[in-house]
Amino acid sequence: MKTISTLLIGLIFTCAYSQIAIIKDKDGYTNVREFDDVESEIIYKLLENEAFWYNYDDFQNEKQWINVFIPKDKFCVNYSKDMYLKGYIHKSRLLPIEALEKALPMEVQLHFESKVFNKTSHIIDGNEYIATKIDGRKIWGTDGNYPKKEISKGMFLVKNTKIEVHRVLYSDLFECNQNIEVYKNKDTYFVSQNHNSDGAGTYEILWVLTEKSGITQRLVEDLDKEQFY
């Protein structure tokens, strides 16, 4: 077994088309509308510290309404093309993650253990050379080839509190690297593992957690595909 990361962490989550944000609203929630108009139907309410993707081009072009992409599954376990709710929020309510306060050194640590990937321990969809699914789930970290390493155990250490990562939340993650950072808002931490891959199939992971409640979200994004459009 090999420890692949025991580092202090902070967050920066970037890609060509979308980035991650939370809301800034004194009411503790923000309305998501179907279209970019204040009279448009409200289709969802984003809560404080609930992470989501947004259209970076909209934000940079100073549009008043920003296209957002909210995962229907807060842990992105069941991957599908229909896994995101698309809508709009007003720009004044959007707070990019990188605008948040950085966590103190060693305030949060991530401990992942890895092992060599063993095909005989899994149910594989594919053939001898190409795998399309492992144990019925999307493969994060490769572009069709078999993974070289898999996670065997995961844990966060928030101050002095241990938070175990359930196997369901790491068993589809392969070829993880050590590019990790953290930001925080009040008692909530936003942890990112950046540019994970074996050279293809690059992806990023965002973990949202608190010392009291543990992991409250896991967002995973494929950086090699424009999955929002």
N, C-alpha and C positions, 0 to 999 in steps of 0.2 A: 504494500500500500504506500501511496506517495501523497504527501500534503501538497496540494497545488496552490493554495492561497491561505496565508495567515497574515493579513495586512490591514492597516487602517484604511478606511474607505470613505469616499465622498461621491459626488455624482456629477456627471455630464453626459447627456444622452442626445446624440445627434445623428441625423441622416439627411439625405438630399432633399426630402420632401416634407418631413414631419419631425417634430420634436415633442418633448413631454412638458406638461404644465400641470398646475393645480389652479384652483380659483382663489381670488381675493374678493371677499364679499362680507361685509359686516353682519349680514343676515345668516351667514353660515351655509348658504347654498346659492346656486346660480341656475337660472332657467336655461335649458337647451331648447332652441327653437328649430322647427323643421326647415325653415328658410331664413335668409338673412334680412329679417324684418321684425320689428318689435311687435307687430300685429300677428305674426305667424304663430301657428299652434305650438304650445309647449309640449315637447315629447319626452323630456327627462329633466331631473333636477340633480345637478352635480353638487356633491357635498364637500365641505372643507377637507383638505388633504386627500381627496380622491384623485388619483393620477389619470391622465388621459393624453392622447396625442392630439396635436393641432397642426394645421397647415402653416408651415413656416413662411411660405411665399405670401400668404394673406397678411401675416403679421408684419413682415418686412415692407410690404407695399402699403402699409398704413390703412388697410381696410378697416372699417368700423365693426364689421361682423367677421368672425374667424371660424372657418370650417374645422370642426373637432371630430375626433374618432374615439368613441368610448367602448372599451371591451365589454361585451355582454357577460362574459365569464371573467370575474375579477382576477382569476389566476391563470387565464389563457391555457387551460388544460385541454379543452376540446377545440382543437384548431380547425377552422373552416373559413371559407370565403365570406361567410355571413356572420362572422363573429364580432363585428363592430357596428355600433349604432352611430350613424352619421347625422350631424346637425350643426347648429351655429350658436355661438355665444358672443356677447358684445366684447370688444377688445379691452374695455376698461375692467372687465372681470377676469382677465387671463393673467396668470403669473407664471412665467417660465421658470422651470426648476433651477436653472443656473443663476437666477436672481435671488435665490434663497441663501440663508446663512450657511457657511460651511461648518461641518461638525469638527469638534476638537480632535486632535491626534489621539488615537486609541480609544475614543469614545465608543466606537463601534468596530468590531472585528468580525471577519468572516473566515470560517475554517471549513474547507472542503477537502475530503480525501478522495483520491481517484485510484482506479485500477485499470489494467489492460482489458479492453472490451472482449467479451467471450460470447461468440455467436450461439453456442449451445445452451446458454443461460437465458435465451430470449426466443420469442416467437417472431420470425422475420417474414415480412411480405417482400418478395423480390426474387432474385436468383443468386447464383454463386458470387456474382460480381457487383450487383446493384441491389440496394435495399431501399424500398419505398416507404415502409413503416417498420417500426420496432415495437413489439408488444401492442400493436394496434394504434400507435400514436405517431404523429409527425416527428421526424428526426431533425433536431436543431444542431447545426454545426458541420454538416457535410452537404455535398451537392450530388448525392446518389451513391457514393462509395460508402463502404462500411466504416464506422467510427474506429478510431485507434484507442481511445480511452473513454471511460465512463465514470461518473461520480458514484462513490460507494457510501458516502456519509456527508451530511452537511449540518453546520451549526453557526448561528450568529451569537456573538457575545456583545450585549449592549450594556455598557458599564460593567456591572457585576452579574447581570442576568443572562443565563443561557437560553437561547431559543433554538430548538431543534427544527431543522428543515425536513418536512415530511417527504418520504420517498416519491410520492406523486408529483412533488414540485421540482424534483431534480432528475427523475428517471428518463425524461425526454431531452435532457441537456447534455450535449457531448462536446468535447474539445474546448472546454472552458479555459480561459487564460486568466492572468492576474491584473488586467486593466480595470481596476475597481476604485470608485470614489463615492463620497457621501455628502448630501446636503440635508438640512433639517428645517422643520417649521414647527415651533413649539415642541411638543414631545414626540413628533413623528419624524422618522428618518426615511430618506429616499436613497437607496443604494443601487448603484449600477455596475454591472460587469460589461465592459465594452469590447466590441470587435472579437467575439469568440468565433473560432472556426479552425478547420484544418488547412486553411488556405482558400477554401471556397465555402459557400453557404454561410457567409458571415452574419452573425446575429448579435443582438444586445438584450440584456435582461435588466429589468428594473424591479427591485424588491422594495415594498413599502412596509414598514414595521414600527411598532412602538414597544417600549420595554414592558408595558402592562399587557397589551393585547397580542403581542407576537406579530406574525406576518399577516398583513391584511390585504395585500395585493401582490401579484407577480405579473408583470407585463413582459412579453417577449416579442421582438420585432426582427423580421428578416430584412437585412440591409441591402441584399442583392436584388430585391424585387420591390416594385412600386405597389405594395399590397393595398394601399388605401384608394387607388384610383382605377 
